Amino acid sequence: MIKKTGQTIVEVLIALFVISVGLYGAMSLMISNDFLQSQNKKNLVMMNLAREALEIVQNKRDSNWLANANFAQGILDGPNCTAVTDWDGGSYPSFDFSVNDLENARLKINHSESTIIEHRNGTDISYYRLLTFSAICQNKNDVTDKVFSSDCSCPSNYKVVGVRSKVDVGYKDNGWKKITIYSDLYDWR
């Protein structure tokens, strides 16, 4: 009689277990990679939207200089210190001071021009953007004495020498995810 050797059911089960653990690890890695790739994409979009808003503020300051106007005109003029950029993709951007919180600062997209626009006709996108301005004030009698004013104007014995722009950009995904960046712009003229 010839003795046949083969695998027992226990060996087959162990082999299947080892293979399933390996496949589970590979699938977990792929799912995790997909999630992180999505998060990185959203973070990159948020950073670019924030940088764009700061560039719009700088553009407004520079345009004021070219027009021989006060450098902070249209930036520190609002009834409050929060604003959204008001831009239809064609003319020069300005600021809409009617929005006071990030929740109401939702961005829209104009599909015919593929441009992101602010609070006009268009389709809502999942990103929100809010600017907050602070006047950088310098004491008229002591140039080393500078303060940030949270109400867009300076105390009586101070003058406005710059603008601190803060941009909050966020999206809702199981709660708020947001970034904040700052830029200080001065009147160098």
Secondary structure, DSSP 8 states (H G I E B T S, - for coil): --------HHHHHHHHHHHHHHHHHHHHHHHHHHHHHHHHHHHHHHHHHHHHHHHHHHHHHHHHHHTTS-TTTTTS-SSSSEEEEE--SSS--EEETT--SGGG-EEEEETTTTEEEESSSSEEEEEEEEEEEEEEEEESS-TT-EEEETTSS--TTEEEEEEEEEEEEEEESSSEEEEEEEEEEE---
